[in-house]
Amino acid sequence: MDFFTNSVLDFSSFNTLTLLQIIIIDMILSGDNAVVIAMATKSLTREKQNKAIFLGTAGAVILRICFATIIVFLLRIPFIHAIGGLILLWIAYQLLVEKEEGQKVKSHATIFQAVITIVIADAVMSLDNVVAITGAAHGDLLLIIIGVMISIPIMIFGSKLIVKLLQRFRIIVYVGAGILAWTAGDMILSDEKLITLLHLTNVNLNLIIICLLTLTILLLGYIRADDY
């Protein structure tokens, strides 16, 4: 009992903000996934629709956890943290500048077909999410599992509200991009091989570099988005 209590206290004191970060990242990057789910199930009756969404959500959660597990092991390879961080910087930038494109997803008449469409679409579209949340969790698989299990149901069942909020309050997208860019900078500067190679041992200097990377991505995204 004492072990369980101490574990809960340790988790809540150290990982609550990280878990919140994972949930925010996953929800902001999952807007398109929610649209796919809505389109794949729109021809079903309400009862079948709910079953398809539930099964599709379960499949998506399991798939993302599997992807994340693979990436956690890949992060042990030298310079992978730095490469993953650079990919995240690009994702953060694209979040700010990408244009809205209509998703063309066929609606299905059976639960099985709808579930398969949801799972396959999520597998194709969620790789950026998985890279982002793995970086935010610093490879902690337990945090990733909890974050995904919380964020995906919220994203799916609250998808209409989330889309409306993102469209109405552009600042939310910038907050999400800022979190992504900060996570990217942290990933890059936590790569042990890169730290040794470039002698990046000054904590304050590293913090300044992360701040500059984050501000640069937000500024470039703002300038480019303003051109559209």
N, C-alpha and C positions, 0 to 999 in steps of 0.2 A: 504493500500500500504506500509506504514511504517512497519507494522507487517510482511508482506511478505519479505521486504528487510532485516529486522533484522534477520528473520529466516534463510534466505539464507546465510547471513554473519556468523551467529552463526554456521551453519552447515559446511560451508567451512573452517572456522578457526579451528574447533575442530575435525571434522570427516573425513577430506580428506585422511589422512594417514591410518586411520582405514578402510575406504572404499577400498583403494588400497590393503591393507593387505587381506581383504576378497576376492577381485577379484583374487589376486595371489594364495591364498590357494585353491580357488574353481577350478581354471584352472589347477593347478598342480595335484590335486586329481581327476580330471575328464577325464583324458586321456583315461581310459578304456571305459567310457561312449561314447566318440566320436567314438571309434572303433565299439561298438555295433550298433550305429546309422548307420554308413557306411555299415555294414554287413546286417542290417535289410532292407535297402533300395536299395541295389545294383541291384536287379532284376527289379526294377521299371523303367519306362521311365523317362527322365530328368524332365518333367513337374510334373509327379506324385511324383518323388523323392523329389522335392523342397516342394511340398505340405505336404508330409509325415514328412519331416524334420521340417517344420514350425510348424505343429500341434503337433508333438512329443516334440519339444522344448517348446511350450506353456504349454503342459501338465507337462513337467518336472519342469518348473519354478513354476507353481501353486502347484505341489506336494511338492517341496522343501520348499516353503514358508509355507505350512501347517505343515510340519514336524518341521520347525524352530519355528513356533508359539507354538506348543506343548512343545518343549524343553525350550523355553523362560519361560513358566509357570512352568515347572518342576524345573528350576533353583532356584525357590523360596523355594524349599525344603532344609532343613539343610543338609550340607555336599555334596550336589549335585555338586556344583562348584568344589570341591576337587576331587570327583569321575570323573567328566567330564574331568578335567585336567589330571588325570592319564590315562584316555582313549586316550586323545590327545597325550600324551607322547609316548604311544605304537604305535599310528598311525604314528607319526613322525619317529619313529625307523623303522617301517615296510616299510615306503616310501623309506628308504635308502637300505634296505636289501632284499626286496622281489624280486623274480625272475620274469622275463617276462613270462607270460603264454598265449598261444593262446586262444582267445575267440571263442567259438563255438556257433554261433548264426545263426538260420535259416533265409535265405532270403525269403521275402514274395512277392507275386504277386499283392496284393491289398494294397491300402493306409491304410485302416482300420487296417489290420493285422500288418503292419509295425509300425503304430502309437502305437498300443497296446503293441507291443514288446518293443519299445523305452521307453514308460512310465513305464512299469513294470520293465524293466532292470534298469532304472534310480532310481526307488524306492528302489530296492534291493541294488544297488551299491553306493547310495549317502548318506547313513546314516553317514558315517565318515565325508563327506563334511559338512553336516548340523551341526554336533557337533562342527566341527572346526570353521565354520564361525559364529556360535552362540557365541562361546567363544571369538572370535576376536572382535565381535560387542558388547560384554558385555551385551548381551540380548536386544540390541536396534533393535526392529523389523523393523523400517524404513530403517536403514542401511542394514539389512539383505536383505530386499526386493530389494533395489536399487542395492546392490552388486550382487545378484543372477540374476537379470534382465539384468545386464551388462555382467557378466562373462559367463553365459551359451551360449548366442548367439555367443560371441567371441570364446568360446571353440569349439562349433559345426561347425561354418563356417570357423574357422581357425584351425581346428583340425589337418590337415596334417602338417601345419607349426609348431604347438605347439609340436607335437610328434617328428618331426625332430629336433627341438631345444633341447628338453629334452634328445634325444638320443645323439646328437652331443656335447652339453655342459652340462656335468654332474654337474657342479657347480650350475646350476639352481635348480636341485633337492635338493642340500644341502641348498641353500637359502630357498627353500620352507619348508624343514624339520626344518631349524632353526627358521623360522617364526612360524611354528606349535608348536615347543618345547617352544619357548618364550611365545606364547599364552597360552600353557598348564600351564607353571609356574605361569603366571599372574592369570589364573583361580584358581589354587590351593591356591595361597596366597591372593585371594580376597574373599575367603570363610569366612564369618563372624564368623561362629561357630568354624572353625579351628583356626582362628586368636585368638579368645577368649580362646580356649582350650590350645593352645601352646604359648600364649602371643607374637604373631608375630606382634608387633606394631612398630618396628623399620624399617622405610622405606628403609634406606640404606642397612640394613641386608637382607631385602626381595629382593632387587634388586640384591644383590650378589648371593642369593640362586637361583633366576631365571636365572642368567648368568651361574651358575655352572650346573644347570639342562640342559640348552640348549647345553652347551659345552660337557657335558657327553653324551647326546643323539647323537650328531654329531660324537663324537669320537668312541662310541660303534658301530654306524652305519658304519663308515668308516672301522673299524677293521673287522667287520663281512662281509661287502660287499667285502672286499679285499680277504677274504677266499674263495669266490665263484669262 
